[in-house]
């Protein structure tokens, strides 16, 4: 034997390649080590038909293997190397499928090279003209073959010339005469006829053929499933086929039951509203249709092989690694965690994930169930904010009433004492200024605590904003701030409480002005989408730290030196009462943008 061939055997014996083939036979995915095994790169194979690389004599095997769903047994075939020679492969198929593609089911293959030593022996037998004759001796009369427990027959180019007792029992024959002289295909399902003829032809050319499954019909018409092993021998001086059958009907029935169970399980997975996937070596190796939609992927193959950390928020990486490690190491059988996924710059989703152990082609993997809880998280935040508002309102009512009475008395006595302390008039001015500030805070607290009677009416939002800008123009000029307005339309009619909405924009404009102590520009824009009106207030101020943005609207949370946070709290409450929302974007040192969205009413544009 060639020593170089032995070296090849040592190198490539354990190399395995994973591939995904579409229902029409095109390569959709192949692992990167394909170059090492067959010389082709990923780009060489993707989109190409698999049949273009299969040995012509093995094409019928591939078709039989895929289309008759013999997925639980390995399939052996020859695949053309990029250099032109053929490599013997053995392929197995995993049941994991996807119905995202409505054109059929994808086939996931795990391919390995067959033992090259055995392949070379087969080739040497084929090429050796003086190879041994597969003679089992003359088979005239009664032979030991008759008593073999395995069904066996001998045929010459498909015509049966000998059968044993076990074969007669298998086909329900009472005598050998019922079988001898018949052609093999008389008992075999039509779909296998071409395959049988091709196998006989290959057998007589000296080629060793593998095991195949077939469907036969007994003499009473009952169908049975058999496993067929064939070899060449001599009978009365002629080369004939020695065929051994194994009845696998029970096994096939069990496989059908198992397959139906898997299909039901697969339908549950594919139609689940939750994302169900399999993670192997930190990569998605399977994901259902809900997962494809969740991650906004184009199709199923786009997710195959993608690293799970690509979308996972960096803050959750360590927690994810620990969860997967606990499952893979056997420390826990179930692990439940929460995490967030960055789908795009504009979209982040929050999920609850359940991890359980599974296998992927015999290797440990993790099956996950992801539930999108973004809406639930948003609801919880709204409930928490509502609860804070309620508590703040109750506190505000009590504090305001308790403080206002003594405050009134203090201001009254100070007014009486004022003439006697003319030399300290400046102190009195400061005291009265601070007392007035306390009263203003109390008024804001009472506005927050006391239910306000809302009077909704049709209002031109553009005019309302212009009035607020004019009201604050003097204060803006004193702070070297200019207010720039950009309106797409002269009229944007909405149903609202004018006074409350004026309070909202007064608060937002004042905050923008206060955020620019050295002066700057406040830009206010109004826009309209299909069902919403958007008001954008942008400043060039100091910005808001990222850790505070999500907490804006909480009582007494402020970035101002003398602020109390109640203005924004009231603003959020009014907008929520108008079925609107406020979002904030800010960069420290560059400024902040407050965006108010409200339902649009009748629309008039001029």
VEXTOR-931294 format. One record per residue (C-alpha): chain; x, y, z. Coordinates in nm, 2 decimals, padded with zeros to 4 digits. Example, Ala and Ser with C-alpha at 12.3 -4.5 7.8 and 13.67 -1.06 7.14 Angstrom:
REM VEXTOR-931294
 ch     c1     c2     c3
  A  01.23 -00.45  00.78
  A  01.37 -00.11  00.71
//
This chain:
REM VEXTOR-931294
 ch     c1     c2     c3
  A  00.00  00.00  00.00
  A  00.11  00.35 -00.08
  A  00.26  00.52  00.24
  A  00.15  00.86  00.12
  A -00.21  00.74  00.12
  A -00.16  00.63  00.48
  A -00.06  00.98  00.57
  A -00.37  01.12  00.41
  A -00.58  00.88  00.61
  A -00.42  01.00  00.93
  A -00.47  01.37  00.85
  A -00.83  01.38  00.73
  A -00.99  01.08  00.91
  A -01.15  01.29  01.19
  A -01.24  01.60  00.99
  A -01.61  01.68  01.00
  A -01.80  01.93  00.79
  A -02.14  02.08  00.86
  A -02.36  02.19  00.57
  A -02.71  02.31  00.51
  A -02.88  02.21  00.18
  A -03.21  02.37  00.06
  A -03.50  02.15 -00.05
  A -03.40  02.20 -00.41
  A -03.05  02.07 -00.35
  A -02.85  02.40 -00.33
  A -02.58  02.46 -00.07
  A -02.70  02.74  00.17
  A -02.42  02.70  00.43
  A -02.10  02.50  00.48
  A -01.85  02.52  00.76
  A -01.52  02.69  00.70
  A -01.31  02.37  00.73
  A -01.45  02.25  00.39
  A -01.13  02.38  00.23
  A -00.93  02.14  00.44
  A -01.14  01.84  00.34
  A -01.25  01.90 -00.03
  A -01.05  02.21 -00.14
  A -01.36  02.43 -00.19
  A -01.41  02.75  00.01
  A -01.74  02.88  00.14
  A -01.79  03.11 -00.17
  A -01.71  02.82 -00.41
  A -02.01  02.62 -00.29
  A -02.29  02.85 -00.17
  A -02.57  02.86 -00.41
  A -02.44  02.57 -00.62
  A -02.63  02.24 -00.67
  A -02.50  01.95 -00.45
  A -02.56  01.71 -00.74
  A -02.29  01.89 -00.95
  A -02.03  01.75 -00.71
  A -02.16  01.40 -00.66
  A -02.02  01.10 -00.86
  A -02.28  01.02 -01.13
  A -02.31  00.66 -01.01
  A -02.41  00.78 -00.66
  A -02.68  01.03 -00.76
  A -02.96  00.78 -00.73
  A -02.84  00.70 -00.37
  A -02.86  01.07 -00.27
  A -03.20  01.11 -00.43
  A -03.33  00.80 -00.25
  A -03.17  00.91  00.08
  A -03.32  01.26  00.08
  A -03.66  01.21 -00.09
  A -03.75  00.88  00.09
  A -03.65  01.04  00.42
  A -03.39  00.78  00.53
  A -03.26  01.03  00.77
  A -03.18  00.80  01.06
  A -02.91  00.60  00.86
  A -02.58  00.72  00.73
  A -02.55  00.76  00.35
  A -02.22  00.68  00.17
  A -02.13  00.86 -00.15
  A -01.84  01.01 -00.35
  A -01.78  01.39 -00.36
  A -01.55  01.55 -00.62
  A -01.25  01.72 -00.47
  A -01.15  02.06 -00.62
  A -00.85  01.89 -00.78
  A -01.08  01.65 -00.97
  A -01.05  01.33 -00.77
  A -01.33  01.18 -00.56
  A -01.35  01.16 -00.18
  A -01.57  00.90  00.00
  A -01.81  01.07  00.24
  A -02.05  00.94  00.50
  A -02.34  01.18  00.58
  A -02.59  01.19  00.86
  A -02.89  01.42  00.89
  A -03.02  01.59  01.20
  A -03.39  01.63  01.24
  A -03.37  02.01  01.31
  A -03.56  02.19  01.04
  A -03.72  02.52  00.98
  A -04.05  02.61  00.81
  A -03.95  02.98  00.77
  A -03.90  02.90  00.40
  A -04.23  02.80  00.26
  A -04.07  02.62 -00.03
  A -03.97  02.32  00.17
  A -03.76  02.19  00.45
  A -03.39  02.25  00.48
  A -03.15  01.96  00.53
  A -02.87  01.99  00.78
  A -02.58  01.75  00.70
  A -02.29  01.63  00.92
  A -02.03  01.49  00.68
  A -01.71  01.29  00.76
  A -01.45  01.12  00.54
  A -01.48  00.74  00.53
  A -01.18  00.53  00.64
  A -00.94  00.59  00.35
  A -00.76  00.26  00.42
  A -01.08  00.07  00.34
  A -01.15  00.29  00.04
  A -00.81  00.21 -00.11
  A -00.87 -00.17 -00.05
  A -01.19 -00.14 -00.24
  A -01.01  00.04 -00.52
  A -00.74 -00.22 -00.53
  A -01.00 -00.50 -00.56
  A -01.17 -00.32 -00.84
  A -00.84 -00.26 -01.03
  A -00.69 -00.61 -00.96
  A -00.79 -00.83 -01.25
  A -00.66 -01.14 -01.06
  A -00.87 -01.06 -00.75
  A -01.03 -01.34 -00.57
  A -01.36 -01.49 -00.70
  A -01.65 -01.44 -00.46
  A -01.74 -01.81 -00.49
  A -01.94 -01.97 -00.21
  A -01.94 -02.31 -00.39
  A -02.20 -02.49 -00.59
  A -02.55 -02.45 -00.46
  A -02.74 -02.74 -00.61
  A -02.99 -02.93 -00.40
  A -03.04 -02.89 -00.03
  A -02.78 -02.66  00.13
  A -02.70 -02.52  00.47
  A -02.83 -02.19  00.32
  A -03.18 -02.33  00.35
  A -03.16 -02.33  00.73
  A -03.01 -01.98  00.77
  A -03.24 -01.76  00.99
  A -03.19 -01.46  00.75
  A -03.40 -01.44  00.44
  A -03.17 -01.50  00.14
  A -03.20 -01.55 -00.23
  A -02.98 -01.57 -00.54
  A -03.06 -01.40 -00.87
  A -02.90 -01.38 -01.21
  A -02.94 -01.02 -01.34
  A -03.24 -00.98 -01.11
  A -03.41 -01.31 -01.20
  A -03.45 -01.53 -00.89
  A -03.28 -01.87 -00.92
  A -03.26 -01.98 -00.55
  A -03.45 -01.89 -00.22
  A -03.41 -02.03  00.13
  A -03.69 -02.11  00.38
  A -03.66 -01.77  00.57
  A -03.71 -01.59  00.24
  A -04.02 -01.80  00.16
  A -04.16 -01.72  00.51
  A -04.08 -01.35  00.46
  A -04.28 -01.33  00.14
  A -04.56 -01.57  00.25
  A -04.48 -01.84 -00.01
  A -04.58 -02.20  00.04
  A -04.33 -02.34 -00.21
  A -04.01 -02.23 -00.38
  A -04.18 -02.26 -00.72
  A -04.39 -01.95 -00.63
  A -04.07 -01.74 -00.62
  A -03.80 -01.90 -00.85
  A -03.81 -01.77 -01.20
  A -03.97 -01.44 -01.09
  A -03.78 -01.11 -01.13
  A -03.68 -00.93 -00.82
  A -03.86 -00.61 -00.92
  A -04.19 -00.81 -00.92
  A -04.19 -00.78 -00.54
  A -04.03 -00.43 -00.51
  A -04.21 -00.10 -00.50
  A -04.20  00.08 -00.84
  A -04.00  00.38 -00.70
  A -03.70  00.15 -00.63
  A -03.69 -00.03 -00.98
  A -03.43  00.20 -01.13
  A -03.22  00.19 -00.81
  A -03.23 -00.20 -00.81
  A -03.12 -00.22 -01.18
  A -02.84  00.03 -01.12
  A -02.72 -00.17 -00.81
  A -02.71 -00.49 -01.01
  A -02.51 -00.33 -01.29
  A -02.26 -00.18 -01.04
  A -02.23 -00.52 -00.86
  A -02.13 -00.70 -01.19
  A -01.87 -00.44 -01.27
  A -01.69 -00.54 -00.95
  A -01.80 -00.24 -00.74
  A -01.89 -00.30 -00.37
  A -02.23 -00.15 -00.30
  A -02.37 -00.06  00.04
  A -02.69 -00.14  00.24
  A -03.02  00.01  00.12
  A -03.37  00.01  00.24
  A -03.66 -00.10  00.01
  A -04.03 -00.16  00.03
  A -04.14 -00.51 -00.08
  A -04.48 -00.67 -00.13
  A -04.56 -01.01  00.00
  A -04.76 -01.26 -00.21
  A -05.07 -01.16 -00.01
  A -05.02 -00.79 -00.09
  A -04.90 -00.68  00.25
  A -04.61 -00.43  00.22
  A -04.30 -00.48  00.43
  A -03.98 -00.28  00.47
  A -03.65 -00.46  00.43
  A -03.28 -00.38  00.45
  A -03.09 -00.52  00.16
  A -02.73 -00.64  00.15
  A -02.59 -00.76 -00.18
  A -02.27 -00.94 -00.29
  A -02.15 -01.12 -00.60
  A -02.10 -01.50 -00.61
  A -02.10 -01.78 -00.86
  A -02.39 -02.01 -00.93
  A -02.35 -02.30 -01.19
  A -02.05 -02.12 -01.33
  A -02.21 -01.79 -01.37
  A -02.17 -01.46 -01.18
  A -02.49 -01.41 -00.98
  A -02.62 -01.18 -00.70
  A -02.64 -01.31 -00.34
  A -02.90 -01.10 -00.16
  A -02.97 -01.10  00.22
  A -03.28 -00.93  00.35
  A -03.36 -00.80  00.70
  A -03.72 -00.73  00.79
  A -03.72 -00.38  00.94
  A -04.10 -00.32  00.92
  A -04.14 -00.28  01.30
  A -03.84 -00.05  01.31
  A -03.98  00.16  01.02
  A -04.32  00.18  01.19
  A -04.16  00.30  01.50
  A -03.95  00.55  01.30
  A -04.27  00.68  01.14
  A -04.43  00.72  01.48
  A -04.12  00.89  01.60
  A -04.11  01.11  01.29
  A -04.47  01.21  01.34
  A -04.39  01.30  01.70
  A -04.10  01.50  01.59
  A -04.31  01.68  01.33
  A -04.57  01.77  01.59
  A -04.29  01.89  01.81
  A -04.14  02.08  01.52
  A -04.48  02.25  01.44
  A -04.51  02.36  01.80
  A -04.16  02.51  01.78
  A -04.22  02.68  01.44
  A -04.56  02.82  01.54
  A -04.46  02.93  01.89
  A -04.49  03.30  01.96
  A -04.18  03.28  02.17
  A -03.83  03.25  02.02
  A -03.69  02.90  02.05
  A -03.33  02.83  01.95
  A -03.03  02.61  02.00
  A -02.69  02.76  02.10
  A -02.37  02.56  02.02
  A -02.03  02.71  02.09
  A -02.19  03.06  02.14
  A -02.35  03.04  01.80
  A -02.71  03.01  01.68
  A -02.74  02.67  01.51
  A -03.12  02.67  01.51
  A -03.39  02.93  01.56
  A -03.76  02.93  01.48
  A -03.96  03.18  01.28
  A -04.04  03.39  01.58
  A -03.67  03.43  01.65
  A -03.60  03.54  01.29
  A -03.87  03.81  01.33
  A -03.75  03.91  01.68
  A -03.39  03.98  01.55
  A -03.53  04.13  01.23
  A -03.32  03.89  01.02
  A -03.39  03.86  00.64
  A -03.43  03.48  00.65
  A -03.35  03.16  00.85
  A -03.00  03.10  00.70
  A -02.89  03.45  00.80
  A -02.91  03.35  01.17
  A -02.73  03.02  01.13
  A -02.38  03.05  01.26
  A -02.43  03.40  01.40
  A -02.26  03.47  01.73
  A -02.52  03.53  02.01
  A -02.32  03.81  02.16
  A -02.35  04.02  01.84
  A -02.70  04.14  01.95
  A -02.67  04.09  02.32
  A -02.62  04.41  02.52
  A -02.26  04.43  02.66
  A -02.39  04.47  03.01
  A -02.54  04.11  02.99
  A -02.24  03.93  02.83
  A -02.10  03.80  03.16
  A -02.44  03.69  03.29
  A -02.50  03.50  02.96
  A -02.17  03.33  02.98
  A -02.24  03.21  03.33
  A -02.59  03.08  03.24
  A -02.46  02.88  02.94
  A -02.17  02.74  03.15
  A -02.40  02.63  03.43
  A -02.61  02.44  03.18
  A -02.32  02.29  02.98
  A -02.13  02.18  03.29
  A -02.44  02.02  03.45
  A -02.45  02.26  03.75
  A -02.82  02.33  03.67
  A -03.08  02.18  03.45
  A -03.28  02.50  03.41
  A -03.17  02.86  03.42
  A -03.39  03.17  03.39
  A -03.24  03.51  03.33
  A -03.34  03.85  03.19
  A -03.14  04.04  02.93
  A -03.16  04.31  02.66
  A -03.08  04.28  02.29
  A -02.97  04.57  02.07
  A -03.15  04.51  01.74
  A -03.06  04.85  01.59
  A -02.96  05.20  01.70
  A -03.33  05.28  01.75
  A -03.45  04.96  01.90
  A -03.36  04.76  02.21
  A -03.58  04.47  02.33
  A -03.59  04.31  02.67
  A -03.64  03.94  02.71
  A -03.68  03.66  02.97
  A -03.47  03.36  02.88
  A -03.51  02.99  02.99
  A -03.21  02.77  02.92
  A -03.22  02.39  02.92
  A -02.95  02.13  02.81
  A -02.98  01.96  02.47
  A -02.74  01.81  02.21
  A -02.64  01.92  01.86
  A -02.50  01.63  01.65
  A -02.41  01.45  01.97
  A -02.23  01.74  02.13
  A -02.35  01.94  02.43
  A -02.56  02.24  02.35
  A -02.82  02.47  02.51
  A -03.18  02.51  02.40
  A -03.33  02.85  02.49
  A -03.68  03.00  02.50
  A -03.68  03.38  02.47
  A -03.99  03.58  02.55
  A -04.01  03.94  02.45
  A -04.10  04.13  02.77
  A -04.04  04.48  02.63
  A -04.41  04.58  02.67
  A -04.43  04.43  03.02
  A -04.12  04.62  03.13
  A -04.26  04.94  02.99
  A -04.59  04.88  03.18
  A -04.40  04.81  03.50
  A -04.20  05.14  03.46
  A -04.53  05.33  03.39
  A -04.68  05.17  03.70
  A -04.38  05.26  03.91
  A -04.38  05.62  03.79
  A -04.76  05.64  03.85
  A -04.70  05.51  04.20
  A -04.43  05.77  04.26
  A -04.67  06.04  04.13
  A -04.94  05.92  04.37
  A -04.70  05.91  04.67
  A -04.56  06.25  04.57
  A -04.91  06.39  04.54
  A -05.01  06.27  04.88
  A -04.69  06.41  05.04
  A -04.73  06.73  04.85
  A -05.08  06.80  04.98
  A -04.98  06.74  05.34
  A -04.65  06.94  05.31
  A -04.81  07.23  05.13
  A -05.09  07.28  05.39
  A -04.87  07.23  05.69
  A -04.61  07.49  05.56
  A -04.84  07.75  05.41
  A -05.00  07.86  05.74
  A -04.68  07.93  05.93
  A -04.53  08.08  05.62
  A -04.81  08.33  05.60
  A -04.76  08.43  05.96
  A -04.38  08.48  05.91
  A -04.44  08.70  05.61
  A -04.70  08.91  05.80
  A -04.47  08.97  06.10
  A -04.18  09.05  05.87
  A -04.39  09.31  05.69
  A -04.47  09.48  06.03
  A -04.11  09.47  06.14
  A -03.97  09.60  05.81
  A -03.99  09.98  05.90
  A -03.78  09.93  06.21
  A -03.49  09.77  06.02
  A -03.43  10.02  05.75
  A -03.06  09.98  05.78
  A -03.09  09.61  05.69
  A -03.33  09.65  05.40
  A -03.12  09.43  05.17
  A -03.16  09.14  05.41
  A -03.53  09.18  05.41
  A -03.53  09.17  05.03
  A -03.34  08.84  05.03
  A -03.57  08.69  05.29
  A -03.89  08.79  05.10
  A -03.74  08.65  04.78
  A -03.67  08.32  04.94
  A -04.02  08.31  05.10
  A -04.17  08.38  04.76
  A -03.97  08.09  04.62
  A -04.10  07.86  04.89
  A -04.46  07.97  04.81
  A -04.40  07.90  04.44
  A -04.28  07.55  04.53
  A -04.58  07.49  04.74
  A -04.80  07.60  04.45
  A -04.63  07.35  04.22
  A -04.68  07.08  04.49
  A -05.05  07.16  04.51
  A -05.09  07.15  04.13
  A -04.94  06.80  04.14
  A -05.15  06.69  04.43
  A -05.48  06.84  04.35
  A -05.68  06.68  04.06
  A -05.72  06.94  03.79
  A -06.04  06.98  03.59
  A -05.93  06.94  03.23
  A -06.12  07.11  02.96
  A -06.03  06.96  02.62
  A -06.10  07.17  02.31
  A -05.97  07.19  01.96
  A -05.65  07.40  01.97
  A -05.40  07.51  01.71
  A -05.08  07.37  01.86
  A -04.86  07.60  01.64
  A -05.03  07.92  01.78
  A -05.00  07.78  02.14
  A -04.62  07.73  02.10
  A -04.58  08.07  01.95
  A -04.76  08.23  02.25
  A -04.53  08.04  02.49
  A -04.22  08.15  02.30
  A -04.33  08.51  02.31
  A -04.40  08.49  02.68
  A -04.05  08.37  02.75
  A -03.87  08.58  02.49
  A -03.77  08.84  02.75
  A -03.62  08.59  02.99
  A -03.44  08.42  02.70
  A -03.29  08.76  02.58
  A -03.17  08.83  02.94
  A -02.98  08.50  02.92
  A -02.84  08.56  02.57
  A -03.06  08.28  02.44
  A -03.25  08.29  02.11
  A -03.56  08.08  02.04
  A -03.59  07.94  01.68
  A -03.92  07.80  01.56
  A -03.96  07.55  01.27
  A -04.32  07.46  01.18
  A -04.41  07.24  00.88
  A -04.76  07.37  00.88
  A -04.93  07.69  01.01
  A -05.21  07.49  01.17
  A -05.19  07.17  01.36
  A -05.52  07.11  01.54
  A -05.54  06.88  01.84
  A -05.78  06.82  02.13
  A -05.61  06.94  02.45
  A -05.64  07.15  02.76
  A -05.47  07.47  02.66
  A -05.36  07.58  03.00
  A -05.21  07.25  03.09
  A -05.03  07.22  02.76
  A -04.90  07.58  02.79
  A -04.75  07.47  03.13
  A -04.58  07.18  02.96
  A -04.40  07.40  02.70
  A -04.32  07.68  02.96
  A -04.14  07.41  03.17
  A -03.96  07.27  02.87
  A -03.85  07.62  02.73
  A -03.74  07.73  03.08
  A -03.54  07.42  03.13
  A -03.37  07.47  02.79
  A -03.29  07.84  02.88
  A -03.16  07.75  03.22
  A -02.94  07.47  03.07
  A -02.74  07.74  02.87
  A -02.60  07.99  03.13
  A -02.36  08.12  02.87
  A -02.62  08.17  02.61
  A -02.72  07.96  02.30
  A -03.01  07.86  02.09
  A -03.33  07.68  02.16
  A -03.49  07.52  01.86
  A -03.85  07.40  01.86
  A -04.00  07.20  01.57
  A -04.34  07.06  01.50
  A -04.40  06.77  01.27
  A -04.68  06.54  01.18
  A -04.68  06.16  01.10
  A -04.98  05.95  01.00
  A -05.14  05.95  01.34
  A -04.92  06.16  01.57
  A -04.80  06.51  01.62
  A -04.44  06.55  01.73
  A -04.29  06.85  01.91
  A -03.91  06.86  01.94
  A -03.74  07.11  02.18
  A -03.36  07.11  02.14
  A -03.10  07.31  02.34
  A -02.72  07.35  02.32
  A -02.67  07.33  02.70
  A -02.47  07.12  02.94
  A -02.66  06.80  02.88
  A -02.79  06.53  03.11
  A -02.58  06.24  03.24
  A -02.69  05.90  03.09
  A -02.77  05.75  03.43
  A -03.03  06.02  03.50
  A -03.22  06.02  03.17
  A -03.44  05.72  03.26
  A -03.52  05.88  03.60
  A -03.64  06.21  03.46
  A -03.99  06.30  03.59
  A -03.92  06.17  03.94
  A -03.99  06.42  04.22
  A -03.69  06.62  04.34
  A -03.46  06.48  04.07
  A -03.29  06.77  03.90
  A -02.96  06.89  03.75
  A -03.01  07.25  03.85
  A -02.85  07.40  04.15
  A -03.18  07.55  04.28
  A -03.42  07.31  04.10
  A -03.66  07.07  04.26
  A -03.76  06.85  03.97
  A -04.13  06.92  04.02
  A -04.16  07.11  03.68
  A -04.07  06.80  03.48
  A -04.28  06.58  03.70
  A -04.58  06.79  03.63
  A -04.49  06.80  03.26
  A -04.48  06.42  03.23
  A -04.81  06.39  03.42
  A -04.99  06.63  03.19
  A -04.86  06.46  02.87
  A -04.96  06.12  03.00
  A -05.31  06.26  03.08
  A -05.32  06.37  02.71
  A -05.23  06.01  02.60
  A -04.89  06.13  02.48
  A -04.53  06.04  02.56
  A -04.20  06.22  02.62
  A -03.86  06.08  02.51
  A -03.52  06.24  02.59
  A -03.18  06.22  02.41
  A -02.89  06.40  02.56
  A -02.51  06.43  02.53
  A -02.32  06.58  02.81
  A -02.15  06.90  02.69
  A -02.36  06.92  02.37
  A -02.72  06.96  02.47
  A -03.05  06.78  02.51
  A -03.35  06.70  02.29
  A -03.70  06.65  02.44
  A -03.95  06.50  02.20
  A -04.32  06.51  02.28
  A -04.56  06.29  02.08
  A -04.93  06.34  02.10
  A -05.23  06.18  01.91
  A -05.33  06.40  01.62
  A -05.68  06.53  01.57
  A -05.82  06.70  01.26
  A -05.53  06.82  01.05
  A -05.51  07.14  00.85
  A -05.19  07.25  00.67
  A -05.14  07.59  00.53
//
